[in-house]
């Protein structure tokens, strides 16, 4: 069990107040323990540091994550605009995923049957859930058929594909959407195949129905992040009315199915505005049999898009292995690649760029691919390290210009 807690069993939870307490500070991976005093006293800690509790008999695992998508361990100043909760623009909010944590705390308080998992390190590669999933591959929980994450932007998604791989059956997604919409008539949940990646995706090869549900936040990973607190309050109540055990189970977890249109990874002309993180391309293409190299993750504030971005590089080679960038920067990169392919007069049918890997398909069905590292030689603007250098130089230029009146040309030669 975890330590002292301000959480009191059998109280009537105030969803807004709980959310505000959980988001009054940021909690980067490694600092999640700062939240423990705000959680129930009876949560248990697994061997990996994740927190969990099992209530009653249920075939559903519910998940959310405790870490915040930032390297800054700072207080949060809340700003209120009607039903929206934001920050003063000096930090991210952390609604991703304190909204999901709030929902699960309410379910636990109302003793809704289920296995509840609060994972560590989702924002840095699903650290906690990966370790649990690896254990479950050999020590499967026979009573679990469903894994439901509360960690999706917007207000209407029940995710059926994550990183273009099917995670739950259409039948399950539609049934769950129907249950939510029945519980609150203002809801318009529907099956959504454009999921990116969160903790439930780790269990796709183990348990049949794995999904992610919209919890009402927007602009996650940015200083403009905001939470629709009215939607969160309604959803927290709606999920307590769902017949979780009665939801259909159809998908065979031993079978892999991809969305040929590449939802969530930016196939040409579709779903280009639904990007978030791109940390597990290996899981999309299949894991290598060789040990994964040690990697270094760098966070930076992308001033052009006001987004807390990050990229991961291989320690030994310096090559990019994962990126988390704003949707608009990804769109700009895609346009640069389109222009490049046009310049070399490459005749192709479709092009998919996910920020790490480019896959080109031709009319005869053949495909070729290239990594970000391959493309940097031709498109140096894809080097995110150079983006940081450029931003730093711009800051220096502005500072010296204001202080001493130096111009850009002089500073460039200095």
C-alpha beads as a LAMMPS data file, in Angstrom:
LAMMPS data file: protein, C-alpha beads

414 atoms
413 bonds

1 atom types
1 bond types

-500.0 500.0 xlo xhi
-500.0 500.0 ylo yhi
-500.0 500.0 zlo zhi

Masses

1 110.0

Atoms # bond

1 1 1 0.000 0.000 0.000
2 1 1 1.124 3.549 -0.618
3 1 1 1.659 6.171 2.074
4 1 1 -0.484 8.851 3.659
5 1 1 -3.370 10.020 1.528
6 1 1 -5.785 12.929 1.475
7 1 1 -8.168 10.639 -0.407
8 1 1 -11.082 9.465 1.753
9 1 1 -13.118 6.409 0.954
10 1 1 -16.892 6.825 0.575
11 1 1 -16.707 10.584 0.130
12 1 1 -18.672 12.029 -2.786
13 1 1 -15.947 13.008 -5.178
14 1 1 -15.902 16.496 -6.635
15 1 1 -14.519 15.800 -10.114
16 1 1 -13.380 19.361 -10.751
17 1 1 -11.689 19.711 -7.383
18 1 1 -9.962 16.340 -7.774
19 1 1 -8.705 17.295 -11.224
20 1 1 -7.400 20.644 -9.961
21 1 1 -5.513 18.946 -7.117
22 1 1 -3.951 16.440 -9.506
23 1 1 -2.858 19.178 -11.918
24 1 1 -1.541 21.779 -9.486
25 1 1 1.967 20.593 -10.330
26 1 1 3.665 18.834 -13.252
27 1 1 5.011 15.340 -12.668
28 1 1 7.678 14.308 -15.213
29 1 1 8.610 10.638 -15.300
30 1 1 10.627 9.942 -12.176
31 1 1 8.560 12.341 -10.089
32 1 1 5.226 10.509 -10.146
33 1 1 5.610 9.728 -6.438
34 1 1 4.699 13.372 -5.804
35 1 1 1.110 12.348 -6.554
36 1 1 0.885 9.444 -4.148
37 1 1 -0.571 11.446 -1.245
38 1 1 -3.498 12.379 -3.504
39 1 1 -4.369 8.749 -4.274
40 1 1 -6.263 6.079 -2.301
41 1 1 -4.374 4.537 0.612
42 1 1 -5.243 1.011 -0.449
43 1 1 -3.498 1.066 -3.836
44 1 1 -0.757 -1.532 -4.136
45 1 1 2.593 -1.067 -5.857
46 1 1 3.823 -3.693 -8.297
47 1 1 7.458 -4.717 -8.756
48 1 1 7.899 -1.999 -11.410
49 1 1 6.583 0.885 -9.319
50 1 1 3.124 1.082 -10.954
51 1 1 0.095 1.403 -8.685
52 1 1 -2.929 -0.884 -8.942
53 1 1 -6.010 -2.199 -7.197
54 1 1 -8.462 -4.992 -8.010
55 1 1 -12.117 -4.487 -7.122
56 1 1 -14.690 -7.286 -7.370
57 1 1 -14.962 -9.609 -10.354
58 1 1 -14.491 -8.093 -13.800
59 1 1 -12.861 -8.958 -17.116
60 1 1 -11.680 -5.361 -17.656
61 1 1 -8.380 -3.655 -16.870
62 1 1 -8.685 0.143 -16.656
63 1 1 -5.570 2.249 -17.172
64 1 1 -4.310 5.815 -16.954
65 1 1 -0.832 7.220 -16.425
66 1 1 0.644 9.389 -13.685
67 1 1 3.462 11.181 -15.528
68 1 1 3.229 14.485 -17.380
69 1 1 4.660 15.129 -20.857
70 1 1 7.356 17.544 -19.767
71 1 1 10.822 17.579 -18.229
72 1 1 9.863 20.604 -16.099
73 1 1 8.927 19.820 -12.484
74 1 1 6.993 23.042 -11.768
75 1 1 3.803 24.392 -10.173
76 1 1 0.802 24.949 -12.462
77 1 1 -1.260 28.123 -12.373
78 1 1 -4.829 27.357 -13.427
79 1 1 -6.833 29.687 -15.638
80 1 1 -10.593 29.250 -16.109
81 1 1 -12.562 30.038 -19.249
82 1 1 -16.110 28.771 -18.849
83 1 1 -15.946 24.969 -18.842
84 1 1 -12.285 24.993 -19.909
85 1 1 -9.372 24.736 -17.490
86 1 1 -6.043 26.003 -18.872
87 1 1 -2.726 27.328 -17.558
88 1 1 -1.204 30.800 -17.566
89 1 1 0.876 29.739 -20.575
90 1 1 4.034 29.067 -18.555
91 1 1 3.583 25.298 -18.246
92 1 1 1.545 22.463 -19.648
93 1 1 -1.596 21.508 -17.731
94 1 1 -1.170 17.757 -17.376
95 1 1 -4.770 16.910 -18.264
96 1 1 -2.973 14.204 -20.229
97 1 1 -3.474 12.145 -18.218
98 1 1 -4.786 13.465 -14.913
99 1 1 -8.204 13.447 -16.597
100 1 1 -7.934 9.667 -16.869
101 1 1 -6.640 9.381 -13.305
102 1 1 -9.624 11.405 -12.078
103 1 1 -12.062 9.107 -13.866
104 1 1 -10.477 5.985 -12.369
105 1 1 -10.446 7.446 -8.856
106 1 1 -14.171 8.077 -9.172
107 1 1 -14.760 4.510 -10.378
108 1 1 -12.705 3.137 -7.494
109 1 1 -14.621 5.264 -4.995
110 1 1 -17.890 3.876 -6.367
111 1 1 -16.407 0.354 -6.274
112 1 1 -16.982 -0.393 -9.952
113 1 1 -15.478 -3.873 -10.489
114 1 1 -12.224 -3.948 -12.439
115 1 1 -8.438 -4.132 -12.303
116 1 1 -7.182 -0.543 -12.085
117 1 1 -3.636 0.318 -13.145
118 1 1 -1.937 3.704 -12.753
119 1 1 1.152 3.450 -14.937
120 1 1 4.474 5.253 -14.744
121 1 1 6.320 6.774 -17.673
122 1 1 3.742 6.584 -20.467
123 1 1 5.057 9.826 -21.957
124 1 1 8.585 8.474 -22.280
125 1 1 7.700 5.251 -24.077
126 1 1 5.057 3.488 -21.949
127 1 1 7.720 2.437 -19.456
128 1 1 5.449 1.009 -16.763
129 1 1 2.880 -0.658 -19.012
130 1 1 5.576 -2.263 -21.181
131 1 1 7.031 -4.009 -18.162
132 1 1 3.630 -5.252 -17.035
133 1 1 2.775 -6.415 -20.558
134 1 1 6.064 -8.309 -20.840
135 1 1 5.189 -10.132 -17.630
136 1 1 1.635 -10.854 -18.807
137 1 1 2.924 -12.447 -22.002
138 1 1 4.086 -15.381 -19.891
139 1 1 1.782 -14.888 -16.887
140 1 1 -1.462 -13.890 -18.575
141 1 1 -4.423 -12.960 -16.392
142 1 1 -7.002 -15.429 -17.657
143 1 1 -9.925 -13.378 -16.394
144 1 1 -8.997 -10.249 -18.412
145 1 1 -10.572 -9.756 -21.855
146 1 1 -10.530 -5.951 -22.108
147 1 1 -7.990 -3.190 -21.499
148 1 1 -9.464 0.311 -21.484
149 1 1 -7.276 3.427 -21.282
150 1 1 -8.710 6.843 -20.440
151 1 1 -6.143 8.908 -22.321
152 1 1 -7.452 10.365 -25.586
153 1 1 -7.971 13.957 -26.670
154 1 1 -11.405 15.237 -27.685
155 1 1 -14.819 14.083 -26.553
156 1 1 -16.005 11.436 -28.999
157 1 1 -13.415 8.700 -29.667
158 1 1 -13.467 5.007 -28.859
159 1 1 -10.207 3.948 -30.492
160 1 1 -10.161 0.805 -32.641
161 1 1 -6.634 1.154 -34.132
162 1 1 -3.476 2.383 -32.436
163 1 1 -0.433 3.193 -34.591
164 1 1 -2.416 1.735 -37.510
165 1 1 -2.724 -1.668 -35.787
166 1 1 -6.150 -2.932 -34.764
167 1 1 -6.505 -2.914 -31.004
168 1 1 -10.178 -3.818 -30.623
169 1 1 -12.982 -5.146 -32.771
170 1 1 -15.443 -2.769 -34.416
171 1 1 -18.216 -4.592 -32.598
172 1 1 -16.639 -3.864 -29.216
173 1 1 -15.894 -0.208 -30.054
174 1 1 -19.415 0.427 -31.304
175 1 1 -20.972 -1.304 -28.296
176 1 1 -18.887 0.732 -25.862
177 1 1 -19.685 3.966 -27.721
178 1 1 -23.364 3.048 -27.503
179 1 1 -23.127 2.432 -23.755
180 1 1 -21.491 5.810 -23.183
181 1 1 -23.994 7.649 -25.368
182 1 1 -26.847 5.910 -23.565
183 1 1 -25.419 6.955 -20.197
184 1 1 -25.352 10.631 -21.223
185 1 1 -27.524 11.846 -24.081
186 1 1 -25.179 14.772 -24.825
187 1 1 -22.392 12.347 -25.777
188 1 1 -21.588 11.451 -29.377
189 1 1 -18.937 8.773 -28.974
190 1 1 -18.100 6.672 -32.006
191 1 1 -15.585 4.157 -33.266
192 1 1 -12.360 5.957 -34.196
193 1 1 -9.519 4.194 -36.082
194 1 1 -7.040 7.094 -35.783
195 1 1 -5.446 6.289 -32.431
196 1 1 -1.767 6.926 -31.884
197 1 1 -0.301 5.066 -28.911
198 1 1 -0.942 4.728 -25.184
199 1 1 -0.630 2.104 -22.456
200 1 1 -3.464 -0.141 -23.658
201 1 1 -1.571 -0.744 -26.919
202 1 1 1.035 -2.718 -24.980
203 1 1 -1.546 -5.439 -24.342
204 1 1 -2.916 -5.857 -27.890
205 1 1 -1.135 -9.178 -28.463
206 1 1 -2.284 -10.508 -25.070
207 1 1 -5.901 -9.505 -24.501
208 1 1 -8.704 -9.338 -27.121
209 1 1 -10.264 -5.893 -26.752
210 1 1 -7.914 -2.956 -26.050
211 1 1 -9.016 0.645 -26.545
212 1 1 -8.548 4.279 -25.563
213 1 1 -11.386 6.694 -24.778
214 1 1 -11.581 10.480 -25.228
215 1 1 -11.580 12.270 -21.865
216 1 1 -12.033 15.889 -22.956
217 1 1 -8.561 17.381 -23.118
218 1 1 -7.073 19.254 -26.096
219 1 1 -3.633 20.463 -27.279
220 1 1 -1.820 17.996 -25.041
221 1 1 1.961 18.404 -24.718
222 1 1 1.671 22.161 -25.258
223 1 1 1.417 25.237 -23.054
224 1 1 -2.047 25.693 -24.595
225 1 1 -3.345 22.409 -23.174
226 1 1 -6.897 22.654 -21.841
227 1 1 -9.501 20.405 -20.239
228 1 1 -13.250 20.464 -20.792
229 1 1 -14.200 19.921 -17.160
230 1 1 -17.932 19.583 -17.889
231 1 1 -17.240 16.684 -20.247
232 1 1 -14.904 15.079 -17.727
233 1 1 -17.535 15.349 -15.002
234 1 1 -20.181 13.735 -17.201
235 1 1 -17.819 11.015 -18.400
236 1 1 -16.749 10.158 -14.849
237 1 1 -20.388 9.407 -14.091
238 1 1 -21.153 7.720 -17.431
239 1 1 -18.411 5.096 -17.094
240 1 1 -19.919 3.957 -13.800
241 1 1 -23.119 3.039 -15.682
242 1 1 -21.475 0.947 -18.427
243 1 1 -22.051 -2.812 -18.341
244 1 1 -18.340 -3.575 -18.779
245 1 1 -18.683 -7.331 -18.358
246 1 1 -21.504 -7.390 -20.898
247 1 1 -19.503 -5.781 -23.718
248 1 1 -18.815 -8.181 -26.633
249 1 1 -15.426 -9.835 -27.113
250 1 1 -14.547 -10.729 -30.716
251 1 1 -10.950 -9.891 -31.616
252 1 1 -8.345 -12.655 -31.687
253 1 1 -5.193 -11.169 -30.077
254 1 1 -2.984 -13.675 -31.892
255 1 1 -3.908 -12.128 -35.244
256 1 1 -2.396 -8.830 -36.390
257 1 1 -4.439 -6.471 -38.553
258 1 1 -3.238 -3.157 -39.940
259 1 1 -5.258 -0.300 -41.343
260 1 1 -4.037 -0.131 -44.941
261 1 1 -4.815 3.581 -45.093
262 1 1 -2.443 4.315 -42.225
263 1 1 -4.851 6.113 -39.911
264 1 1 -2.959 7.858 -37.135
265 1 1 0.314 7.826 -39.070
266 1 1 -0.712 10.340 -41.709
267 1 1 -1.572 8.527 -44.896
268 1 1 -2.021 10.855 -47.804
269 1 1 -5.070 13.045 -47.435
270 1 1 -6.431 11.429 -44.273
271 1 1 -6.316 12.078 -40.530
272 1 1 -3.457 14.575 -40.876
273 1 1 -4.555 16.552 -37.820
274 1 1 -4.677 13.720 -35.303
275 1 1 -1.004 13.304 -34.377
276 1 1 0.351 13.206 -30.862
277 1 1 3.295 10.927 -30.070
278 1 1 5.349 8.607 -32.261
279 1 1 7.373 6.610 -29.796
280 1 1 6.857 3.007 -30.849
281 1 1 7.409 2.469 -34.541
282 1 1 9.139 -0.810 -33.586
283 1 1 5.829 -2.158 -32.311
284 1 1 4.168 -1.251 -35.616
285 1 1 6.736 -2.921 -37.833
286 1 1 7.689 -5.774 -35.503
287 1 1 10.413 -5.964 -32.897
288 1 1 14.008 -6.704 -33.780
289 1 1 15.548 -9.819 -32.324
290 1 1 18.656 -7.850 -31.318
291 1 1 18.810 -5.997 -27.980
292 1 1 17.501 -2.451 -28.142
293 1 1 20.386 0.059 -27.948
294 1 1 20.659 2.573 -25.165
295 1 1 18.939 5.790 -26.123
296 1 1 18.893 9.429 -25.116
297 1 1 15.710 11.508 -25.037
298 1 1 15.872 15.280 -25.479
299 1 1 12.972 17.613 -24.665
300 1 1 12.767 21.119 -26.084
301 1 1 10.224 23.895 -26.436
302 1 1 9.435 24.262 -30.132
303 1 1 8.823 28.004 -30.116
304 1 1 7.406 28.037 -33.646
305 1 1 4.444 25.886 -32.585
306 1 1 4.533 26.516 -28.805
307 1 1 4.880 22.778 -28.203
308 1 1 6.907 20.726 -25.728
309 1 1 8.614 18.402 -28.221
310 1 1 11.125 15.614 -27.806
311 1 1 13.302 13.298 -29.826
312 1 1 15.162 10.107 -28.981
313 1 1 18.559 9.216 -30.403
314 1 1 20.730 6.122 -30.260
315 1 1 23.621 6.730 -27.865
316 1 1 26.146 4.950 -30.044
317 1 1 25.159 6.280 -33.478
318 1 1 23.334 9.541 -32.739
319 1 1 20.546 8.475 -35.109
320 1 1 16.931 9.397 -34.455
321 1 1 14.814 6.506 -33.180
322 1 1 11.633 8.337 -32.056
323 1 1 10.105 11.814 -32.181
324 1 1 7.229 13.666 -30.532
325 1 1 6.525 16.872 -32.442
326 1 1 3.559 19.135 -33.109
327 1 1 1.112 18.078 -35.827
328 1 1 1.830 21.235 -37.806
329 1 1 5.591 20.632 -37.792
330 1 1 4.907 17.092 -38.979
331 1 1 2.698 18.476 -41.741
332 1 1 5.460 20.902 -42.747
333 1 1 7.932 18.032 -42.902
334 1 1 5.537 16.045 -45.048
335 1 1 5.225 18.941 -47.477
336 1 1 9.020 19.189 -47.680
337 1 1 9.183 15.476 -48.491
338 1 1 6.455 15.836 -51.133
339 1 1 8.481 18.610 -52.755
340 1 1 11.645 16.540 -52.632
341 1 1 9.980 13.502 -54.233
342 1 1 8.580 15.776 -56.928
343 1 1 12.004 17.258 -57.601
344 1 1 13.529 13.817 -58.149
345 1 1 10.462 12.908 -60.252
346 1 1 9.653 9.790 -58.263
347 1 1 6.478 8.164 -59.589
348 1 1 4.641 6.715 -56.580
349 1 1 1.093 6.002 -55.408
350 1 1 1.092 6.822 -51.682
351 1 1 3.514 8.187 -49.131
352 1 1 3.345 7.745 -45.342
353 1 1 5.571 9.831 -43.045
354 1 1 5.269 9.339 -39.285
355 1 1 8.205 11.475 -38.236
356 1 1 10.634 8.573 -38.009
357 1 1 10.087 6.532 -41.141
358 1 1 8.971 7.249 -44.707
359 1 1 7.137 4.463 -46.557
360 1 1 6.469 4.914 -50.281
361 1 1 4.082 2.606 -52.161
362 1 1 4.067 2.200 -55.947
363 1 1 1.293 1.220 -58.374
364 1 1 2.587 -2.343 -58.624
365 1 1 2.384 -2.823 -54.848
366 1 1 6.095 -2.493 -54.143
367 1 1 7.210 -0.382 -51.183
368 1 1 10.448 1.357 -50.265
369 1 1 11.309 3.074 -47.027
370 1 1 13.740 5.583 -45.579
371 1 1 14.358 6.881 -42.063
372 1 1 14.616 10.439 -40.810
373 1 1 18.359 9.864 -40.649
374 1 1 18.450 8.893 -44.351
375 1 1 16.463 11.969 -45.365
376 1 1 18.471 14.546 -43.398
377 1 1 21.187 14.434 -46.070
378 1 1 18.665 15.830 -48.564
379 1 1 16.396 17.698 -46.157
380 1 1 18.581 19.156 -43.381
381 1 1 15.520 20.829 -41.815
382 1 1 14.553 17.361 -40.500
383 1 1 17.496 17.489 -38.075
384 1 1 15.736 18.494 -34.837
385 1 1 19.064 19.197 -33.168
386 1 1 19.587 21.917 -35.777
387 1 1 16.094 23.232 -35.057
388 1 1 17.113 23.763 -31.422
389 1 1 20.359 25.442 -32.487
390 1 1 18.427 27.727 -34.819
391 1 1 16.022 28.688 -32.039
392 1 1 18.900 29.359 -29.633
393 1 1 20.642 31.512 -32.238
394 1 1 17.415 33.424 -32.828
395 1 1 17.051 34.048 -29.083
396 1 1 20.666 35.245 -28.909
397 1 1 20.136 37.500 -31.911
398 1 1 17.034 39.043 -30.399
399 1 1 18.735 39.509 -27.033
400 1 1 21.881 41.138 -28.467
401 1 1 19.852 43.225 -30.872
402 1 1 17.731 44.614 -28.047
403 1 1 20.755 45.156 -25.788
404 1 1 23.446 46.357 -28.172
405 1 1 21.724 46.953 -31.488
406 1 1 23.669 44.223 -33.344
407 1 1 22.114 43.045 -36.579
408 1 1 21.675 39.494 -37.833
409 1 1 24.414 39.688 -40.456
410 1 1 26.988 40.850 -37.920
411 1 1 26.047 38.218 -35.382
412 1 1 26.161 35.526 -38.043
413 1 1 29.804 36.368 -38.765
414 1 1 30.727 36.838 -35.105

Bonds

1 1 1 2
2 1 2 3
3 1 3 4
4 1 4 5
5 1 5 6
6 1 6 7
7 1 7 8
8 1 8 9
9 1 9 10
10 1 10 11
11 1 11 12
12 1 12 13
13 1 13 14
14 1 14 15
15 1 15 16
16 1 16 17
17 1 17 18
18 1 18 19
19 1 19 20
20 1 20 21
21 1 21 22
22 1 22 23
23 1 23 24
24 1 24 25
25 1 25 26
26 1 26 27
27 1 27 28
28 1 28 29
29 1 29 30
30 1 30 31
31 1 31 32
32 1 32 33
33 1 33 34
34 1 34 35
35 1 35 36
36 1 36 37
37 1 37 38
38 1 38 39
39 1 39 40
40 1 40 41
41 1 41 42
42 1 42 43
43 1 43 44
44 1 44 45
45 1 45 46
46 1 46 47
47 1 47 48
48 1 48 49
49 1 49 50
50 1 50 51
51 1 51 52
52 1 52 53
53 1 53 54
54 1 54 55
55 1 55 56
56 1 56 57
57 1 57 58
58 1 58 59
59 1 59 60
60 1 60 61
61 1 61 62
62 1 62 63
63 1 63 64
64 1 64 65
65 1 65 66
66 1 66 67
67 1 67 68
68 1 68 69
69 1 69 70
70 1 70 71
71 1 71 72
72 1 72 73
73 1 73 74
74 1 74 75
75 1 75 76
76 1 76 77
77 1 77 78
78 1 78 79
79 1 79 80
80 1 80 81
81 1 81 82
82 1 82 83
83 1 83 84
84 1 84 85
85 1 85 86
86 1 86 87
87 1 87 88
88 1 88 89
89 1 89 90
90 1 90 91
91 1 91 92
92 1 92 93
93 1 93 94
94 1 94 95
95 1 95 96
96 1 96 97
97 1 97 98
98 1 98 99
99 1 99 100
100 1 100 101
101 1 101 102
102 1 102 103
103 1 103 104
104 1 104 105
105 1 105 106
106 1 106 107
107 1 107 108
108 1 108 109
109 1 109 110
110 1 110 111
111 1 111 112
112 1 112 113
113 1 113 114
114 1 114 115
115 1 115 116
116 1 116 117
117 1 117 118
118 1 118 119
119 1 119 120
120 1 120 121
121 1 121 122
122 1 122 123
123 1 123 124
124 1 124 125
125 1 125 126
126 1 126 127
127 1 127 128
128 1 128 129
129 1 129 130
130 1 130 131
131 1 131 132
132 1 132 133
133 1 133 134
134 1 134 135
135 1 135 136
136 1 136 137
137 1 137 138
138 1 138 139
139 1 139 140
140 1 140 141
141 1 141 142
142 1 142 143
143 1 143 144
144 1 144 145
145 1 145 146
146 1 146 147
147 1 147 148
148 1 148 149
149 1 149 150
150 1 150 151
151 1 151 152
152 1 152 153
153 1 153 154
154 1 154 155
155 1 155 156
156 1 156 157
157 1 157 158
158 1 158 159
159 1 159 160
160 1 160 161
161 1 161 162
162 1 162 163
163 1 163 164
164 1 164 165
165 1 165 166
166 1 166 167
167 1 167 168
168 1 168 169
169 1 169 170
170 1 170 171
171 1 171 172
172 1 172 173
173 1 173 174
174 1 174 175
175 1 175 176
176 1 176 177
177 1 177 178
178 1 178 179
179 1 179 180
180 1 180 181
181 1 181 182
182 1 182 183
183 1 183 184
184 1 184 185
185 1 185 186
186 1 186 187
187 1 187 188
188 1 188 189
189 1 189 190
190 1 190 191
191 1 191 192
192 1 192 193
193 1 193 194
194 1 194 195
195 1 195 196
196 1 196 197
197 1 197 198
198 1 198 199
199 1 199 200
200 1 200 201
201 1 201 202
202 1 202 203
203 1 203 204
204 1 204 205
205 1 205 206
206 1 206 207
207 1 207 208
208 1 208 209
209 1 209 210
210 1 210 211
211 1 211 212
212 1 212 213
213 1 213 214
214 1 214 215
215 1 215 216
216 1 216 217
217 1 217 218
218 1 218 219
219 1 219 220
220 1 220 221
221 1 221 222
222 1 222 223
223 1 223 224
224 1 224 225
225 1 225 226
226 1 226 227
227 1 227 228
228 1 228 229
229 1 229 230
230 1 230 231
231 1 231 232
232 1 232 233
233 1 233 234
234 1 234 235
235 1 235 236
236 1 236 237
237 1 237 238
238 1 238 239
239 1 239 240
240 1 240 241
241 1 241 242
242 1 242 243
243 1 243 244
244 1 244 245
245 1 245 246
246 1 246 247
247 1 247 248
248 1 248 249
249 1 249 250
250 1 250 251
251 1 251 252
252 1 252 253
253 1 253 254
254 1 254 255
255 1 255 256
256 1 256 257
257 1 257 258
258 1 258 259
259 1 259 260
260 1 260 261
261 1 261 262
262 1 262 263
263 1 263 264
264 1 264 265
265 1 265 266
266 1 266 267
267 1 267 268
268 1 268 269
269 1 269 270
270 1 270 271
271 1 271 272
272 1 272 273
273 1 273 274
274 1 274 275
275 1 275 276
276 1 276 277
277 1 277 278
278 1 278 279
279 1 279 280
280 1 280 281
281 1 281 282
282 1 282 283
283 1 283 284
284 1 284 285
285 1 285 286
286 1 286 287
287 1 287 288
288 1 288 289
289 1 289 290
290 1 290 291
291 1 291 292
292 1 292 293
293 1 293 294
294 1 294 295
295 1 295 296
296 1 296 297
297 1 297 298
298 1 298 299
299 1 299 300
300 1 300 301
301 1 301 302
302 1 302 303
303 1 303 304
304 1 304 305
305 1 305 306
306 1 306 307
307 1 307 308
308 1 308 309
309 1 309 310
310 1 310 311
311 1 311 312
312 1 312 313
313 1 313 314
314 1 314 315
315 1 315 316
316 1 316 317
317 1 317 318
318 1 318 319
319 1 319 320
320 1 320 321
321 1 321 322
322 1 322 323
323 1 323 324
324 1 324 325
325 1 325 326
326 1 326 327
327 1 327 328
328 1 328 329
329 1 329 330
330 1 330 331
331 1 331 332
332 1 332 333
333 1 333 334
334 1 334 335
335 1 335 336
336 1 336 337
337 1 337 338
338 1 338 339
339 1 339 340
340 1 340 341
341 1 341 342
342 1 342 343
343 1 343 344
344 1 344 345
345 1 345 346
346 1 346 347
347 1 347 348
348 1 348 349
349 1 349 350
350 1 350 351
351 1 351 352
352 1 352 353
353 1 353 354
354 1 354 355
355 1 355 356
356 1 356 357
357 1 357 358
358 1 358 359
359 1 359 360
360 1 360 361
361 1 361 362
362 1 362 363
363 1 363 364
364 1 364 365
365 1 365 366
366 1 366 367
367 1 367 368
368 1 368 369
369 1 369 370
370 1 370 371
371 1 371 372
372 1 372 373
373 1 373 374
374 1 374 375
375 1 375 376
376 1 376 377
377 1 377 378
378 1 378 379
379 1 379 380
380 1 380 381
381 1 381 382
382 1 382 383
383 1 383 384
384 1 384 385
385 1 385 386
386 1 386 387
387 1 387 388
388 1 388 389
389 1 389 390
390 1 390 391
391 1 391 392
392 1 392 393
393 1 393 394
394 1 394 395
395 1 395 396
396 1 396 397
397 1 397 398
398 1 398 399
399 1 399 400
400 1 400 401
401 1 401 402
402 1 402 403
403 1 403 404
404 1 404 405
405 1 405 406
406 1 406 407
407 1 407 408
408 1 408 409
409 1 409 410
410 1 410 411
411 1 411 412
412 1 412 413
413 1 413 414
